[in-house]
Amino acid sequence: MKLSGKDELIRVIKSKIEKEGVISFREFMEIALYYPEYGYYTSDKDKIGGFGDYFTVSELDPIFGQLLAKQFMEIYREYFSGEDFQVVEIGSGKGYLLQDVIGSIKENWPDIFDRITFISVERSPYHRKLQQKLLRNFNNLFYLEDVSELPKVRGVIYSNELFDAIPTYMVRVRDEKVYEVYITLKDGEEVVEEERVPPADILSYLKHLGIRLPDGMTTEINLDAVKLLKEIGLKLEKGFIFTVDYGYPSAELYKPYRNRGTLICYHRHKYNENYYENVGIQDITSHVNFSALSLYGEEVGLKTLAFTDQAHFLINLGLVNELSSLYEKGDYRSYERANRLKTLVLPKGMGEKFKILVQFKGIENPRIEGLKVLPPKTDRYRL
Ligand SMILES: C[S@@+](CC[C@H](N)C(=O)[O-])C[C@H]1O[C@@H](n2cnc3c(N)ncnc32)[C@H](O)[C@@H]1O
């Protein structure tokens, strides 16, 4: 496959390969997504929404943010009443979900709203710029670039589709041995993958999680995701972390029928597996290993409360009531919105594809509304 995409990025990749002979797939993905100014996420281009490459939930309807807000307010009342409270979103993108969360708290819980500090942590300068415009009317909102800048948090930290956008290592199993995938170039432009002995931390990750990859499998190992989760976990003093994303526990992620892994590219609402084309122009993403986030979270004092999916979470928090009131209204716009809301809970669709991992710290045996009823503990839900 020919290396193609933004000239600036192709030059960077070529010069690294000229110097070092190869670059790891992880480094390639880091350049493609986050190279300053030209990476997919760091450049000035619409990525999320109708004119972009994919939709995220808050582009469809504010209900997800509204029900998250409802969940956060229950947490405030039960575990933080009278205390200061922080609501932090990491990887907040264009800021739509944060807008729905803040807007809903302001409207429905004005007395609590004044006690809350909102913080948005977003790596992309382009997305930070968009957010600052969109959310300019909220005074109690602070913008950060990196998790390391966060103060100690008492409250809730959440993310939506953050961990799927983190650069991953690629590994391949051949004759029962695990190799890391590097890339090099033939004749200056043809990408050739090379397999090399992986560093010790990839092997210890697999061992720590008890993962035995089937022979012949190519898959991704997201060491940066567990590093980020641990960094976030260390910032949390008391409260909850909600991680919303697509992905599975290890037991499902490494089943033989997923022997090509889950890395995928999105470009103008179509997906492909040509990672080396359109570099910097298309998104590259992978499914999240939720067993890893849960297990590595324990190393920084996070306990896992539950692992659920969007459908169960939203229904527990009252999505059905919202649907009934829309049907009662009976007008065309309400009917249209009801249809939109239904897509958020469809089995085999967004309802099951999107999972929610809830971790906590500094609270005894918490119980929260969004986890009242959980999905059955099949391999897709057993961490
Ligand atoms: C797939 S987008 C999702 C955006 C948004 N949460 C939504 O649902 O529309 C992922 C976002 O995470 C940001 N991001 C990636 N790594 C990050 C990090 N370490 N800290 C903060 N933001 C990060 C990216 O710049 C991007 O805006």
The ligand as an SDF file (V2000), in Angstrom:
LIG
                    3D

 27 29  0  0  0  0  0  0  0  0999 V2000
  -13.0350   10.9900   19.0430 C   0  0  0  0  0  0  0  0  0  0  0  0
  -12.8670   12.6010   19.6810 S   0  0  0  0  0  0  0  0  0  0  0  0
  -14.2850   12.6800   20.7340 C   0  0  0  0  0  0  0  0  0  0  0  0
  -14.6830   14.0770   21.0740 C   0  0  0  0  0  0  0  0  0  0  0  0
  -15.8860   14.2660   22.0080 C   0  0  0  0  0  0  0  0  0  0  0  0
  -15.6830   13.6340   23.2730 N   0  0  0  0  0  0  0  0  0  0  0  0
  -17.1730   13.7990   21.3730 C   0  0  0  0  0  0  0  0  0  0  0  0
  -17.8010   12.8720   21.8920 O   0  0  0  0  0  0  0  0  0  0  0  0
  -17.5610   14.3550   20.3470 O   0  0  0  0  0  0  0  0  0  0  0  0
  -11.5080   12.4190   20.7910 C   0  0  0  0  0  0  0  0  0  0  0  0
  -11.0190   13.7180   21.3730 C   0  0  0  0  0  0  0  0  0  0  0  0
  -10.0690   13.4250   22.4140 O   0  0  0  0  0  0  0  0  0  0  0  0
   -9.0020   14.3550   22.3340 C   0  0  0  0  0  0  0  0  0  0  0  0
   -7.8380   13.7720   23.0420 N   0  0  0  0  0  0  0  0  0  0  0  0
   -7.0840   12.7190   22.6740 C   0  0  0  0  0  0  0  0  0  0  0  0
   -6.1340   12.4530   23.5910 N   0  0  0  0  0  0  0  0  0  0  0  0
   -6.3170   13.3400   24.6010 C   0  0  0  0  0  0  0  0  0  0  0  0
   -5.6810   13.5700   25.8510 C   0  0  0  0  0  0  0  0  0  0  0  0
   -4.6530   12.8180   26.2420 N   0  0  0  0  0  0  0  0  0  0  0  0
   -6.1230   14.5740   26.6220 N   0  0  0  0  0  0  0  0  0  0  0  0
   -7.1730   15.3440   26.2230 C   0  0  0  0  0  0  0  0  0  0  0  0
   -7.8130   15.1880   25.0470 N   0  0  0  0  0  0  0  0  0  0  0  0
   -7.4080   14.1920   24.2450 C   0  0  0  0  0  0  0  0  0  0  0  0
   -8.8220   14.5420   20.8350 C   0  0  0  0  0  0  0  0  0  0  0  0
   -8.1090   15.7100   20.5280 O   0  0  0  0  0  0  0  0  0  0  0  0
  -10.2760   14.5940   20.3720 C   0  0  0  0  0  0  0  0  0  0  0  0
  -10.7940   15.9050   20.4330 O   0  0  0  0  0  0  0  0  0  0  0  0
  1  2  1  0
  2  3  1  0
  2 10  1  0
  3  4  1  0
  4  5  1  0
  5  6  1  0
  5  7  1  0
  7  8  2  0
  7  9  1  0
 10 11  1  0
 11 12  1  0
 11 26  1  0
 12 13  1  0
 13 14  1  0
 13 24  1  0
 14 15  1  0
 14 23  1  0
 15 16  2  0
 16 17  1  0
 17 18  1  0
 17 23  2  0
 18 19  1  0
 18 20  2  0
 20 21  1  0
 21 22  2  0
 22 23  1  0
 24 25  1  0
 24 26  1  0
 26 27  1  0
M  CHG  2   2   1   9  -1
M  END
$$$$
